[in-house]
Amino acid sequence: MSYHEPIFAMSLDPAVLLDSQGVVTRVNDTWQPTFGHSADELVGQTLMGLLPRRRPNTSVAGSATSPPTASPGAAYPAPRRKR
């Protein structure tokens, strides 16, 4: 048993162990109630294959695949200084 085993097993947060190729090797018991996938379903799968696909950003002008043109902070104006 490795030194991190008790922490991994007792964590209240979902935890997953991946190999160097991104393939799931273990998940803790919190994973299934949180995400609905059992350990048997996950082990051997790539983590990226389990993530939901991104929905197209339809709020951006142009096509659904157009990248945003404004910087991330552009939606928030700079605060005004009091005089």
Buried (B, 14 or more C-beta within 10 A) or exposed (E): EEEEEEEBEEEEEBBBEEEEEEBBEBBBBBBBEEBEBEBEBBBEEBEEEEEEEEEEEEEBEEEEEEEEEEEEEEEEEEEEEEE
